Amino acid sequence: MSAADILGYAAGALTAFTFLPQVLKTWKEKSAKDVSLYMFIIAFVNEIMWLIYGVMINNWVIILTNAVMLVMSGIMIMLKLKYNHQ
């Protein structure tokens, strides 16, 4: 495995969990008052496109990174809709 591969996997892993702190904070506090719904909708659509691209070129780093990001942003959208008015 090359240094470029290791860097790519590490960057993918960090990127995949970018939204995790916000997901945990929103879930714990049961409040999404200061969270932008539109940011997560845009991220969700973007991750779908990256996921399709990753499948098309058969790149597992892109596929896995964006699959995790898709789940995270989907969870944030649901939490925002659930806790927005609480």
Secondary structure, DSSP 4 states (H G I P E B T S, - for coil): --HHHHHHHHHHHHHHTTTHHHHHHHHHHT--TT--HHHHHHHHHHHHHHHHHHHHHT-HHHHHHHHHHHHHHHHHHHHHHHHTT-
